[in-house]
Every structure is written in structure tokens, then in C-alpha cells.
Amino acid sequence: MSRIHACLLTAALLTGTVAWSAENRATPANLPQTEGYVDTGSAVVYYKTIGRGRPLLLLHGGPGSTHDYFLPWVLPLARDRQLVLIDERGSGKSQRLEDHGQYNLETMASDVEAVRVALGLGQIDLLGHSFGGILAQEVAIRYPAGIRRLILASTGSSAARVNEDFRNIKAALDPKLRARIEALEAGGIIGPDGAQLQEYRQLADEALAPYSYHVRPPAWSEAGESLGWDVLNTVWGAKSDFHIDGNLKGFDFTPGLRTLRIPALVIYGDHDMVSDATARESHEALAGSRLVEIPRSAHMTMVDQNAAFNEAVARFLAE
């Protein structure tokens, strides 16, 4: 499907001219839920499953966030498949590690593979959002035999492109806001508790808000999200929200993606912090992949345009 056709499809979804049959099922069905922990050998990782059918494993962003922000938005996908959600090591309900060097793409990818094996999932579909999409690429390149289909949502395939996107976002800020952010960055943004300084967090959130949600930002009571700060500071970096300086620095998956023969979907919002050029870099590296831009949505596309996001994912997985 071309990008033009994909945009026409999503526009039709937004205007209600395309119906998703799963939304109109008349027979009630119980969607089972389980939760537990997998000892991966180097970390204990929390998981939750919802529904039944072919497994779709979802990787959350951050780094240091949790699986919680996927819910309830992706629940319609559980009608036809088993959703498998995890909290990555150091995040949410998963184990915190004293050795922060153990927070890296290689160990996190091995955790995903360990969950797949321990739960007897067989070949899975894999969806990664934001940083989770970066991790999903590491998983797919390291363990391609375990992946049936790959979905990269609002993410990038190289540090160079991600840094360029954030550089452009920062350059477009009101000069006074940018000056306040850069002054804090020059003096250090991490407090004695290991978390970002509250003033910096508020300013960074203000700067990124237009790129995070386009239609429906979270209510104030949803905004206070628990973060694994050790993971964020180690993997992304502790100097700026607008540049990668942690152990993710310099990553480039494009050579590895060119070797994959896994059907892939690259999906993002037209107001995303992920630029068109960044999404296209992933799309062009993945032979035969599909590129879908969701209109009137930002980084949290599954929230901004819930039906359109789920429809695009469900159609791709059903093919």
C-alpha cells in the first residue's frame, strides 16, 4: 500500500466511512487476563496478557516508562489476538538493578526473547512505540526467527535522525523558553534523588506538549507518570531531553534492518515529534514495509486517533 493510499484509508476511518467488523460483534466474549514474572537470568520482568490468539507483544517507550499507557487504548486488538505487555527491566513492576550498566539494548532485547520463550509464545508479532520501537528493532535484528511481523510506531532507526528531530523541535521553541531550558541543561538537570529537576521536567513537558498529543492530552490526574529514572538517565542520557547522550548514543539500525525479511509497518502521526524523514528512514531500510501516517495525531497516536491506529495495526497483522 502506498503512503497516499494509507492516508486515504486513515482519513476514511476518521470520517467513519470504513467500518471495522470487530467493533460490531454481537456475541459477548470473555477476554482472559493473566499476569506474572519471568526470571530472564539477569532480571525479573513483569508481564501481563489480555485476550487469546496469536501473540502481539508490545514494548513501551521512555526509556523508563511502563506498559500502562497502552491501556485502555489497544484493548480492541485483544478481540483477535493475545496482547502481551511487559515492563522493561528497571521500569514499572520489573526489577530495579544496582548495576545501571545492565540497562542497555542488548540486555533488554534478551529479556523480550526470554519472555517469548518462557511463556511458550512461539513466533510473535512485535509492536514497539517510541523507545520501545528502538528496542523492537534490536529484538528483530538479534532474534529474527521469533518475529512474524514488526510494527514500529512513532520511533526512529538512528540516533542521527532522532537527534535532528529534537534539534528542530528545540530550535522552533519560543526563545525565552529555549533559553530557560538551556540554562538548566548547562547547570545539570538531575537532582540528588536521581530524577530530573522539577523545573526542567515542567519546561521540557511544555516544549514537547504540541508533539505529544494533538487531539486529546491526558487529564491532569493522568499526567504524573512513574518513571524508572535510572533507566532513562543511563540509556537516553542525563544531560538533556533533546539529545541522546546515554548508552543509546550513536545507534544506527538501518544496516541491520536491510537484512531483515520480516513484514513491517512503520506508523506515526502527522504532528509527531518523529519527523517524516525519520519515519521514511525506517521504511526505506525495511524492504517491502508499509508506511502509514495518521492524520491529526502526534506522538501518542493510539490516543489521539484510537480507531485509526488500531485499524491500521489490525489490518496489517491480519494480512
C-alpha positions in Angstrom: 0.0 0.0 0.0 1.4 3.4 -0.9 1.5 6.2 1.6 -1.2 8.0 -0.3 -3.5 5.0 -0.1 -2.7 4.7 3.6 -3.6 8.3 4.3 -6.8 7.9 2.3 -7.6 4.8 4.4 -7.0 6.6 7.7 -9.0 9.6 6.5 -11.9 7.3 5.8 -11.6 5.8 9.2 -11.7 9.2 10.9 -14.8 10.2 8.9 -16.5 6.8 9.7 -16.7 5.6 6.1 -14.7 2.4 6.8 -16.2 0.0 9.4 -14.1 -2.4 11.5 -16.2 -5.5 11.8 -14.7 -6.3 15.2 -16.4 -3.2 16.7 -19.8 -4.5 15.7 -19.7 -8.1 17.1 -23.0 -9.1 18.7 -21.8 -12.1 20.8 -20.2 -11.2 24.1 -16.8 -12.9 24.7 -14.7 -13.2 27.8 -11.1 -11.9 27.3 -8.9 -13.7 29.7 -6.1 -11.9 31.6 -3.0 -13.2 33.3 0.0 -11.6 34.8 3.2 -12.8 36.3 7.0 -12.5 36.2 9.7 -14.1 34.1 13.2 -14.6 35.5 15.3 -13.9 32.4 18.5 -14.8 34.2 19.7 -11.3 34.7 16.5 -9.5 35.7 12.9 -10.4 36.8 10.5 -8.9 34.3 6.8 -8.3 34.8 4.3 -9.3 32.1 0.5 -9.1 31.5 -1.5 -10.9 28.9 -5.0 -10.0 27.7 -7.1 -12.0 25.2 -6.4 -15.1 23.2 -5.0 -15.9 19.8 -1.7 -15.1 18.0 0.6 -13.2 20.5 1.2 -9.4 19.9 3.9 -8.3 22.3 4.1 -4.6 22.9 7.1 -2.6 24.0 6.7 0.7 25.8 8.6 3.9 25.5 10.6 6.0 27.9 13.1 4.6 28.4 11.9 4.0 31.9 8.1 4.3 31.3 5.7 1.4 31.8 3.2 -0.7 29.8 0.3 1.2 31.4 0.0 3.9 28.8 -1.0 1.4 26.2 -4.2 0.7 28.1 -7.1 1.0 27.5 -6.2 2.2 24.0 -5.1 -1.0 22.4 -7.7 -3.2 24.1 -9.8 -3.6 20.8 -6.8 -5.6 19.4 -7.4 -8.2 22.1 -10.5 -9.3 20.3 -8.5 -11.3 17.8 -5.1 -11.9 19.5 -3.3 -12.2 22.8 -1.8 -8.9 23.9 1.5 -9.4 25.8 2.6 -6.3 27.7 5.8 -6.1 29.7 7.5 -3.6 31.9 11.1 -3.4 30.7 13.9 -4.0 33.2 14.2 -1.2 35.7 10.7 0.1 34.9 7.2 -0.3 36.4 6.8 -3.6 38.2 10.0 -5.1 36.9 13.3 -5.5 38.9 15.5 -2.5 39.6 19.2 -3.3 39.2 22.0 -1.8 41.2 24.3 -2.1 38.2 22.9 0.5 35.9 25.2 -0.7 33.1 22.7 -3.6 32.8 20.2 -1.2 31.3 21.0 -1.4 27.6 19.5 -2.5 24.4 21.3 -5.9 24.4 20.0 -7.0 27.8 16.5 -5.5 27.2 16.3 -7.4 23.9 17.4 -10.6 25.7 14.6 -10.0 28.2 12.0 -9.9 25.4 13.3 -13.1 24.0 13.2 -14.7 27.4 9.6 -13.7 27.9 8.7 -15.2 24.5 10.4 -18.5 25.3 9.2 -18.7 29.0 5.6 -18.1 28.0 5.7 -20.5 25.1 4.5 -17.9 22.7 6.2 -19.3 19.6 6.6 -16.8 16.8 5.2 -13.4 17.8 4.1 -10.1 16.3 6.1 -7.3 17.9 5.0 -3.7 18.3 7.3 -1.1 19.7 6.3 2.5 20.4 8.8 5.4 20.8 11.8 4.0 22.6 10.0 0.7 22.5 10.3 0.9 18.8 14.1 1.3 19.1 14.1 -1.8 21.3 11.9 -3.7 18.9 14.5 -3.2 16.2 17.2 -4.6 18.4 15.0 -7.6 19.1 14.1 -8.2 15.5 17.7 -8.0 14.4 19.0 -10.2 17.2 16.2 -12.8 17.2 14.5 -12.6 13.8 13.3 -16.2 13.8 11.0 -15.4 16.7 9.3 -12.5 15.0 6.4 -12.9 12.4 5.6 -9.2 11.9 7.2 -6.0 13.1 5.4 -2.7 13.9 7.5 0.4 14.5 5.2 3.2 16.0 6.5 6.8 16.3 10.1 5.8 16.5 13.4 6.2 14.7 16.1 3.9 13.4 19.2 6.0 14.0 20.4 8.4 16.7 21.4 10.9 14.0 17.8 11.2 12.8 16.3 11.3 16.3 18.7 14.0 17.4 17.9 16.0 14.3 14.2 15.9 15.1 14.8 17.1 18.7 17.2 19.8 17.4 14.5 21.1 15.1 11.9 21.0 17.9 14.2 22.9 20.2 15.0 25.5 17.5 11.3 26.2 17.0 10.6 27.0 20.6 9.9 30.4 21.9 13.4 31.9 22.5 12.6 32.6 26.2 11.5 29.0 26.8 14.5 27.7 24.9 16.9 29.9 27.0 15.4 28.7 30.3 15.8 25.0 29.2 19.4 25.5 28.0 20.4 27.4 31.2 19.2 24.4 33.3 21.0 22.0 31.0 24.2 23.9 31.4 24.0 23.6 35.2 22.8 20.0 35.3 19.3 18.7 35.2 19.4 15.7 37.6 18.7 16.2 41.3 20.1 14.4 44.3 17.3 11.8 44.1 18.3 10.8 40.6 15.3 12.3 39.0 15.2 15.3 36.7 14.7 18.7 38.4 11.1 19.6 38.6 11.5 22.9 36.9 13.3 21.2 34.0 10.7 18.5 33.7 7.9 21.1 33.5 9.7 23.1 30.9 10.6 20.1 28.8 7.0 18.9 29.0 5.8 22.3 27.9 8.2 22.3 24.9 7.2 18.8 23.8 3.4 19.0 24.5 2.4 20.0 20.9 4.3 17.0 19.6 3.0 14.5 22.2 -0.8 14.9 21.9 -2.6 16.7 19.1 -6.3 16.0 19.9 -6.7 14.8 23.5 -3.9 15.4 26.0 -4.3 13.4 29.3 -6.3 14.8 32.1 -4.2 16.3 34.9 -4.7 13.3 37.1 -3.1 11.1 34.4 -0.1 13.3 33.8 2.0 12.2 36.8 3.7 9.1 35.4 6.1 6.9 37.4 9.5 6.7 35.6 12.5 4.5 36.0 14.9 7.4 36.2 18.0 5.2 36.4 16.9 3.6 33.1 16.2 6.9 31.4 19.5 8.5 32.6 21.6 5.5 31.6 20.0 4.7 28.3 18.8 8.1 26.9 21.1 10.3 29.0 21.2 12.7 31.9 22.1 16.0 30.2 19.1 16.8 28.1 15.7 15.6 27.0 16.6 16.9 23.5 19.7 14.9 22.7 20.9 11.3 23.3 24.0 11.1 25.4 23.5 7.8 27.2 24.5 4.3 26.0 21.9 4.7 23.2 24.3 7.3 21.7 25.2 6.7 18.1 22.8 3.8 17.5 22.0 3.0 13.8 19.8 0.1 12.9 19.5 0.8 9.2 22.2 -1.7 8.1 20.6 -4.4 10.2 17.0 -3.6 9.0 18.1 -4.0 5.4 19.0 -7.7 6.2 15.5 -8.5 7.6 12.8 -10.3 5.7 10.1 -9.6 8.2 6.9 -7.9 7.1 6.9 -4.5 8.8 4.6 -1.5 9.4 6.0 2.0 10.1 3.3 4.2 11.7 3.4 7.7 13.0 1.4 10.9 13.4 1.4 13.9 11.2 2.1 16.1 14.3 4.6 13.6 15.8 7.9 14.5 17.3 9.1 11.8 14.9 9.5 13.6 11.5 8.5 12.3 8.1 12.2 12.0 7.3 12.8 9.8 10.3 9.8 7.5 9.6 10.9 7.2 6.0 14.4 6.2 7.0 13.0 3.2 8.8 10.5 2.5 6.0 13.2 2.6 3.3 15.5 0.3 5.3 12.8 -2.3 5.7 12.2 -4.0 2.3 8.6 -4.1 1.4 7.4 -2.3 4.5 4.3 -0.2 4.8 4.4 3.4 5.8 1.3 4.9 7.4 0.9 8.5 8.6 -2.1 9.0 10.8 -3.7 12.4 10.3 -4.5 14.7 13.2 -2.3 12.9 15.7 1.0 13.4 17.5 3.4 11.0 19.3 0.6 9.3 21.2 -1.2 8.3 18.1 -3.1 5.5 19.7 -4.7 8.1 22.0 -5.2 10.9 19.5 -6.7 8.7 16.8 -7.5 5.5 18.6 -9.8 3.9 15.9 -7.4 4.7 13.1 -4.3 3.4 14.9 -6.0 0.1 15.9 -7.4 -0.4 12.4 -4.1 0.2 10.7 -2.4 -2.3 13.1 -5.2 -4.9 12.9 -5.3 -4.8 9.1 -1.6 -5.2 8.8 -1.5 -8.1 11.3 -4.4 -9.9 9.6 -2.8 -10.0 6.1 
